[in-house]
Amino acid sequence: MSYAVKIRRGLPLVLTAALFICGGCNLAIDVENHPYPQPVVEPPEEDAGTIVDAETDTVDASPPTKGPVLLITELMIRPSTPPGESRELGEYIEIYNAGDEPIDPRDLVIELLETNDRIYVDRLISSPEEEAVVTGLRPIDPGGYFIFLRQDDPYYEITASLEEGTYYEYGRWHRSIPLSNFSRTLRLLEIRGEFQFHIHHEVGWRQGYLADLDEISQTRLDIRENIAFGLRPDVTDSVKAADPNNWCYHLQRFSDGPLLGSPGRRTPDTCL
């Protein structure tokens, strides 16, 4: 079964489709395009700026909540290969919660659109060690970060700089999905109840360059070995995050390994 997908950047969507998660499946999350329903609140005529409870005659002046608002804020696409290995293991994707409510990282899925692969926390626990890792994952609080890491290695020392529960090594506990150095599109989804999904952010690169998927900006940043892309910290919405002008190259090491980045932390001002 297949459905066409059309994405309008900046417009949140609810995706209605069945997600079957299993090892070795090759199933895309296919959806119909329709607007995410927004509640309509009509203020009373005497005061258009407040909401009045008719029974108690009290005024609720608190601003409405946004819920979790998630952005991909750092990408390590091309780490060097550890000695004795034939694979780039240290690829990672940093997620930031720019909203005002926490979210369980087990509710997130990163789709790689070109391959129909998906990165997520494994639902089929196969060992007590994996169960301890999954149950120990922390919610992503407002202003907090979470890392999906392919797999750490003593050569990289990525997890040494991260707090327990704030990262998940999907290549160690689930499928080891590589990030192509040439072209990929990452779509960050949130599972919302049975058969409901919400798109938070999309980012991608083409022919070895971080690019604007809507082709509005002509700026392109080439992918460099061992250097992470960072989203500038003043960018907190997916529309601005689509522009490569709002991304930069990390210049600082976070460990004794070869990688330059700031996984799990704010993009530093030294990022160029």
C-alpha positions in Angstrom: 0.0 0.0 0.0 1.4 3.4 -0.8 0.2 7.0 -0.4 1.7 10.2 -1.9 3.4 12.6 0.5 3.4 16.4 0.0 5.1 18.5 2.6 4.6 22.2 3.1 7.4 23.6 5.2 6.3 25.5 8.2 2.9 23.9 8.3 2.5 21.2 11.0 0.8 18.0 9.9 -0.9 15.0 11.5 0.1 11.9 9.7 -2.4 9.0 9.7 -0.8 5.7 8.8 0.1 2.4 10.4 3.7 2.1 11.6 4.9 -1.5 11.8 8.3 -1.6 13.4 10.4 -4.8 13.1 13.9 -5.7 12.3 14.6 -5.9 8.6 11.3 -4.3 7.5 11.4 -2.0 4.5 8.2 0.0 5.2 8.0 3.8 4.8 5.6 5.9 6.9 3.3 7.0 4.1 0.7 9.7 4.8 -2.0 11.8 3.3 -1.4 15.6 3.4 -3.9 17.5 5.4 -3.6 20.4 7.9 -3.1 19.7 11.6 -6.4 20.7 13.3 -6.1 23.7 15.5 -8.6 24.4 18.3 -10.7 27.5 17.7 -11.3 29.7 20.7 -13.7 32.6 20.3 -13.0 35.3 23.1 -15.9 37.1 24.6 -16.9 40.3 23.0 -16.1 42.4 26.0 -12.5 41.3 26.1 -10.9 39.8 23.0 -7.5 39.3 24.7 -8.7 36.9 27.6 -10.6 33.7 28.0 -13.4 33.9 30.7 -14.9 30.8 32.4 -18.7 31.4 32.2 -19.4 29.4 35.4 -16.9 30.9 37.8 -16.4 34.3 36.0 -12.7 33.9 36.3 -10.1 35.0 33.7 -7.4 32.6 32.5 -4.5 34.9 31.4 -1.9 32.1 31.0 -0.5 31.7 27.5 -1.4 28.5 25.6 1.2 25.8 25.6 3.1 24.8 22.5 3.9 21.3 23.6 7.2 19.8 22.5 8.8 21.5 19.5 11.7 19.5 18.2 14.6 20.5 15.9 17.6 18.6 14.5 20.3 20.9 15.7 23.6 19.0 15.1 24.7 16.5 12.5 27.8 14.4 12.4 27.6 12.9 8.9 31.2 11.9 8.0 33.3 10.7 11.0 36.6 9.0 10.1 36.8 5.2 10.4 38.3 3.8 13.7 41.5 1.8 13.3 40.7 -1.8 12.5 37.1 -1.0 11.4 35.7 -0.7 7.9 32.7 1.5 8.9 32.1 5.0 10.0 30.5 4.4 13.4 30.4 7.8 15.1 27.6 9.4 13.1 25.0 11.1 15.3 21.9 13.3 15.2 21.2 15.8 17.9 17.6 16.8 18.8 16.6 19.9 20.7 13.3 20.6 22.4 12.4 24.2 21.7 8.9 23.8 23.1 7.4 24.0 26.6 6.6 20.4 27.4 8.8 17.3 27.7 8.7 14.4 25.3 9.7 10.7 25.6 12.5 9.9 23.2 10.9 6.5 22.6 8.1 8.4 20.8 10.5 9.7 18.1 11.2 8.3 14.7 13.8 9.6 12.2 13.0 8.6 8.7 15.6 8.4 6.0 13.4 9.1 3.0 15.6 7.8 0.2 16.0 4.3 1.8 12.8 3.9 3.9 15.1 3.2 6.9 14.1 4.5 10.3 16.1 5.3 13.4 14.3 4.9 16.7 14.5 3.3 20.1 14.1 -0.5 19.7 10.7 -1.8 20.7 11.8 -5.4 20.8 14.1 -5.8 23.8 16.4 -8.7 23.5 18.6 -8.6 26.6 18.6 -7.3 30.2 21.4 -4.9 29.1 19.3 -3.4 26.4 16.3 -3.2 28.7 18.3 -1.2 31.2 19.4 1.2 28.5 15.8 1.7 27.2 14.1 2.1 30.6 16.9 4.5 31.6 16.2 7.0 28.9 15.2 10.4 30.2 12.4 12.7 28.8 13.7 15.5 26.6 12.8 18.5 28.7 12.2 22.0 27.3 15.6 23.3 26.4 17.0 19.8 26.6 18.9 17.7 24.0 18.9 14.1 23.0 21.4 12.2 20.8 20.7 9.3 18.4 24.2 7.8 17.9 25.0 5.1 15.5 27.6 3.6 17.8 30.4 4.9 20.0 34.0 3.6 19.9 37.0 4.4 22.1 38.4 6.2 19.0 35.5 8.7 19.2 34.7 9.0 22.9 31.3 10.5 22.2 29.3 9.1 25.1 32.0 10.1 27.6 30.8 13.7 27.3 27.1 12.8 27.6 24.9 12.1 30.6 23.3 8.7 31.0 19.8 8.6 29.6 20.3 11.4 27.1 21.5 9.3 24.2 20.7 6.1 22.4 23.1 4.0 20.4 20.8 2.7 17.7 23.6 0.8 16.0 24.5 -1.1 19.1 21.0 -2.1 20.2 19.2 -2.1 16.9 20.0 -1.8 13.2 23.3 0.0 12.3 22.0 2.5 9.8 24.7 4.6 8.1 24.2 8.2 7.0 25.3 8.6 3.4 28.0 11.2 2.8 26.3 12.0 -0.5 22.6 12.6 -0.3 20.0 12.0 2.4 16.8 13.5 3.8 16.0 13.1 7.5 12.4 13.6 8.7 11.9 13.8 12.4 8.5 12.3 13.5 6.7 12.1 16.8 4.3 9.2 17.5 1.0 10.7 18.8 -1.3 7.9 19.8 -2.3 5.0 17.7 -1.7 5.5 14.0 -1.0 9.3 14.4 2.3 11.0 13.6 3.5 14.6 13.6 6.3 16.0 11.5 8.6 18.3 13.5 11.5 19.0 11.2 13.2 17.9 8.0 16.9 18.4 7.0 18.9 17.0 4.2 22.0 17.1 2.1 22.5 16.7 -1.7 25.6 15.6 -3.5 27.8 16.1 -0.4 26.3 19.5 0.5 23.9 20.6 3.3 21.1 22.2 1.2 17.7 23.9 1.5 15.3 21.2 0.5 12.8 23.8 -0.8 15.6 25.4 -2.9 14.8 28.8 -1.6 18.3 29.5 -0.4 21.2 28.8 -2.8 23.7 28.5 0.1 25.3 25.1 0.4 27.7 23.8 3.0 30.0 20.9 2.0 30.2 17.9 4.3 33.7 17.7 5.9 35.3 14.8 7.7 35.0 14.8 11.5 33.3 18.2 11.6 29.7 18.5 12.7 27.1 20.8 11.3 25.5 23.0 14.1 22.3 25.0 13.9 22.8 28.4 15.3 21.3 28.7 18.8 19.1 31.6 18.1 17.1 29.6 15.5 14.1 27.9 17.1 11.8 27.1 14.3 11.9 24.7 11.4 11.4 27.4 8.7 14.7 29.2 9.6 16.3 25.8 10.2 15.8 25.0 6.6 18.2 27.6 5.4 21.9 26.5 5.4 22.8 30.1 6.2 21.7 29.3 9.7 24.0 26.3 10.0 27.8 26.4 10.8 30.9 24.3 11.2 32.0 23.3 14.7 35.6 24.1 15.5 36.0 22.7 19.0 36.7 19.1 20.1 34.4 17.7 22.9 36.7 14.8 23.7 40.2 13.4 23.0 38.8 11.8 19.8 39.0 13.4 16.3 35.5 14.8 16.1 34.6 18.5 16.3 31.2 19.2 17.7 29.1 19.8 20.9 26.7 16.8 21.1 24.1 17.3 23.9 25.0 21.0 24.3 24.2 24.4 22.8 26.0 25.3 19.5 29.0 27.5 20.7 29.6 31.0 19.4 32.9 29.7 17.8 30.9 27.7 15.3 31.6 29.3 11.8 
